[in-house]
């Protein structure tokens, strides 16, 4: 009897937590003729089947999983697409057995295969995750990227991950475009080990989505609603306050000064806009950035879980002449520009951010545009992602330094200017300081007093982990 009561209580808790609403995932497998080609002495289809056997059992058990295959039944038919196994739980072994007899044969109708996978998802799923493995580009539609963009417009829950297995360099751009249009990510797998690594990474992303679906809301004992804001502990130093603004009348309901990394705020039910106030030095007011709007319901706790971006700066670059740092994401419209106010204390402190992909940059003193010094980085819930700044550039002050009004760092030879710095009106700062710059080949041009045209001073290579000191010859 006691055991039955416990089971009933457990089921009730599952209902309260909303575990029935989970992300769903469909695998789309390329079985076109080219998958019979070999990489590392093994056919690509055999490598794919072996990786599936290793990875699929590790996918979160709460995630319904299915399989769509194309190109395995006919040589020249763009409609050769089959839902080989519908969405289901506890079906990993059966799904793998279904994939074993597949023999590559035909065309590559990627777009319609993705559309068929989308037709299998339920409306209650929190995400519609499509994972495509392909060794080539679309052969049946003229503009697959535009087609995927249309699918994404029709289904905001779509997340498209594409793994290119042995894809030619000149063909990967199309797959990258499709993944981006589908709100996901492209993985380039040159061999079986990279294929395994890509699917392991995707499995981790699915697990993060499952955790998010489990912890959106939970039952609490109070009559009020609550807002629970959680961020990595080390990122709390960057916040001067958190403002909670009721959206119905735009009224500021609460200002939490120097907020804790793990804090719960009792609130009347309603919709609230959360504004993060990033701290500034020298008694300047906080820099406010809207995090988003969240609904607080009676007797429920609404969870807001953030990640963080932190900086790992090499010793030689600790004294950068930074006027501001920038952090921006195109995915969730979150953009932060934090100025130094003549004191760089807060510039490179860990920064709390919503989940998403971000690009960080530095706006240097006497420069007009930020230097984007990293590739986009993924911010995950309750996790701190580090950006390493370990390559840089410094011009050794020349004997004719007084004549230099400005210099520019140009990508390659005659390419686009990526960094331009001019002297102050009253001195040469910061022309001869050290600057963080992404690795690569650059050329340097100087703008001298009394010269109507810039002076190209030569090329240099900036390597990862090095501070390149440039002798101009002026």
SULVEN-V210644 format. One record per pair of residues at least 6 apart in sequence whose ideal C-beta (glycine too) atoms are under 7 Angstrom apart, sorted by the first residue. I is the first residue (numbers start at 1). GAP is how many residues later the second one is. Records with the same first field share a line. If there is no record, write none. Layout:
I=GAP, GAP
//
This chain:
16=203
17=197, 201
18=198, 199
19=43, 195
21=103, 104, 105, 192
22=40, 41, 103, 104, 188, 191
23=40, 102, 103, 104, 106, 183, 186, 187, 190
24=39, 40, 63, 97, 98, 101, 104, 105
25=38, 40, 104, 106, 181
26=40, 42, 61, 91, 94, 104
27=40, 104
28=40, 85, 86, 89, 102, 103, 104
29=19, 38, 40, 70, 104
30=40, 41, 78, 103, 104, 105
31=14, 38, 39, 40, 41, 71, 73, 74
32=39, 72, 74, 75, 76, 104
33=71, 72, 73
34=101, 102
35=9, 10, 69, 100
36=7, 9, 68
37=6, 7
39=8, 127, 152, 153
40=151, 152
42=150
44=91, 121, 122
45=57, 59
47=145, 148
48=85, 117
49=50, 51
51=141, 144, 145, 148
52=44, 47
53=43
54=142
55=141, 144, 145, 148
56=36, 39, 40
57=35
58=145
59=6, 144, 147
60=146, 147, 150
62=148
63=143, 147
64=23, 24, 25
65=22, 23, 26, 27, 30
66=19, 20, 21, 22, 54
67=17, 18, 28, 31, 32
68=13, 14, 15, 16, 45, 48, 49
69=13, 15, 33
70=10, 11, 39, 43
71=9, 33, 34, 35, 36, 37
72=30, 31, 32, 33, 34
73=7, 32
74=6, 31, 32
75=30, 31
76=30, 31
77=29, 30
78=29, 31, 62
80=26, 27
81=28, 31, 32, 35
83=33, 37
84=14
85=6, 9, 10, 13
86=34
87=33
107=32, 33
108=26, 28, 29, 30, 31, 32
109=31
110=22, 24, 28, 34
111=27, 30, 33, 36, 37
112=28
114=16, 18, 34, 37, 46
115=36
117=13
118=10, 12, 33, 37, 40
121=7
125=32
126=83, 87
127=30, 32, 82
128=27, 29, 30, 31
129=30, 77
130=28, 30
131=30, 71
132=30, 31
133=30, 32
134=28, 30, 41
135=30, 31, 32
136=31, 35
137=34, 37, 38
138=6, 36
141=6
144=30, 34
145=29, 32, 33, 36
148=12, 30, 33, 34
149=32
151=7
152=6, 29, 30, 31
158=24, 25
159=23, 24, 25
160=18, 19, 22, 23, 24
161=18, 23, 24, 41
162=13, 16, 17, 24
163=24, 26, 32, 35, 36
164=8, 11, 22, 24, 25
165=24, 30
166=24
167=8, 21
172=16
175=11
176=10
179=6, 7
187=11, 14
189=6, 9
208=172, 173
212=169
215=88
216=87
217=83, 84, 85, 86
218=83
219=80, 81
220=6, 79, 80, 81
222=44, 77
223=75, 76
224=42, 43, 44
225=42, 44, 71, 72, 73, 75, 77
226=38, 39, 40, 41, 75
227=17, 38, 40, 45, 67, 69, 75, 77
228=36, 73, 74, 75, 76
229=13, 34, 75
230=32, 75, 76, 152
231=30, 75, 77, 121
232=29, 75, 76, 118, 150, 151, 152
233=28
234=74, 76, 116, 150
235=26, 73, 115, 116, 117, 149
236=23, 24, 25
237=112
238=40, 41, 108, 111, 112, 113, 114
239=20, 37, 38, 39, 40, 113
240=18, 37, 38, 39, 46
241=14, 15, 16, 18, 36, 45
242=14, 17, 32, 34, 35
243=9, 12, 32, 34
244=9, 10, 21, 23, 28, 30
245=6, 7, 8, 27, 28, 30
246=7, 24, 26
247=24, 25, 26, 46
248=22, 23
253=14
254=11
256=7, 9
267=29
269=27, 28, 29
270=26
271=22, 24
272=21, 22, 24
273=17, 20
274=17, 18, 20, 30
275=13, 14, 15, 16
276=13, 15, 76
277=9, 11
278=8, 9, 11, 58, 60
279=7, 67
280=6, 7, 61, 66
281=60, 62, 64, 65
282=59, 60, 61
284=57
287=51
289=45, 47
291=63
292=62
294=8, 10
295=7
296=6
305=76, 77
306=46, 47, 48
307=46, 48, 72, 73, 74, 75, 76, 77, 78
308=42, 43, 44, 45, 76
309=18, 41, 42, 44, 49, 51, 70, 76, 78
310=40, 74, 76
311=37, 76, 78
312=74, 75, 76, 77
313=35, 76
314=75, 76
316=76, 118, 151
317=72, 75, 117, 119, 150
320=42, 114, 115, 116
321=43, 44, 109, 112
322=18, 22, 25, 40, 42
323=16, 17, 40, 41, 42
324=13, 14, 15, 16, 39
325=13, 22, 23, 35, 37
326=10, 11, 34, 35, 37, 44
327=9, 24, 26, 31, 33
328=7, 30, 31
329=27, 28, 29
331=25, 26
332=22, 24
334=19, 20, 22
336=15
338=8, 9
340=7
350=34
353=26
355=24, 25, 26
356=23
357=19, 21
358=18, 19, 21
359=13, 15, 17
360=13, 14, 27
361=9, 10, 11, 12
362=8, 9, 11, 74
363=7
364=7, 57, 66, 71
365=65
366=55, 56, 57, 58, 64
367=52, 53, 54
368=52
371=47, 48, 66
373=16, 63, 64, 65
374=13
377=8, 10
378=7
379=6
389=47
390=74, 75
391=46, 47, 48, 71, 72, 73, 74, 75
392=42, 43, 44, 45, 75
393=16, 42, 44, 69, 75, 77
394=40, 41, 73, 75, 76
395=12, 36, 37, 75, 77
396=73, 74, 75
397=35
398=74, 76
399=75
400=74
401=27
403=45, 46
404=19, 27, 42, 44
405=17, 18, 42, 43, 44
406=14, 15, 16, 41
407=14, 24, 37, 38, 39, 40
408=9, 11, 12, 37
409=9, 10, 28, 33, 35
410=6, 7, 32, 33, 35
411=7, 29, 31
412=29
413=30, 46
419=16, 18
421=9, 10
423=6, 8
434=33
437=25
439=23, 24, 25
440=22
441=18, 20
442=17, 18, 20
443=13, 15, 16
444=13, 14, 16, 26, 28
445=9, 10, 11, 12
446=8, 9, 11, 26, 28
447=7
448=7
457=15, 16
460=8, 10
462=6
//
